[in-house]
Amino acid sequence: MARAREPLSFAQQLDRLEEIVRRLETQELDLDEALKLFEEGIERLREARERLTAAEAQVKQVLSDKAGNLKVEDFDG
């Protein structure tokens, strides 16, 4: 039985995605290993996108004024 992975931080997700891309681009992998890495990469990308969507929702909630109107401002971070 496969054990569940511990959730990674957003930064760790990005690091793992970069590692997967490097391996897929630079190493001679057999088809099965390449497919496993590709599937993991897609899952990591999905998880990272979900975190970004959740963070965006939190930012919009914080920026909304008392009347419930969304105040969208450019962020020059």
N, C-alpha and C positions, 0 to 999 in steps of 0.2 A: 504494500500500500504506500503510495506516495505521500510524503508529509508536506503540509502546507508551508509555503515560503513566508518568512517574516516580511512585513511591509517595509519597503525602502523609503528613505526620504526622497524628496524631489531631486535633490542634487545627486543622490546615489542612483536614482533612476536614469538621469542623464549620463552619468559616468558609465553605467552598464550599457546603455544604448551605444555610446561612443565605442566602447570596447567591442561590442558585437559587430558594429559596422567595420571597424578595423580588421577584425578576424575574417569577416566575410570578404573583404576587399584584398587582403594581403596573404592569406594562408590558403594552401591547397587543402580543401576539406572534401571529405566524401559527401555524397548527396544527402545521406541521412543526417549527418552532423550539421551540414549547412541548413537543412530544413528545420532542425531543432533550434538552431540559433535564430533563424528568421522568425519562427513562431514565437520564441521568447521576446525578440525585439518588438514584434507587433503587440504583444501583451504589455510589455513595458511602456510602449508608446501610448497605448490605450489608458493605462493607469496614470501616466503623467498628464495626459489631456484631461482626464476626469479631475485631477487635482487642480489644474489651471482653471477649469470651469467652476469648481467650487470656490476657489480663491476669488475669481471674478465676481461671483454672486455675493460674496462677503463684502467686497469693496463697494459694489453697487448699494448694498444695504447700508453701509456706513455713510456713503455719500448722499443718500436720500434725505431730504429735509423733513421737518415735522409734518408738513402737509402731504407727504408721500410722493413729492415730485423728485425725480432723479436729477441730480446736478452732476453732469458729466464734465470733467475738466481734463485737459491734457496733463499728462504726468511727464515731467522732464527730469527723470531720475538719473 
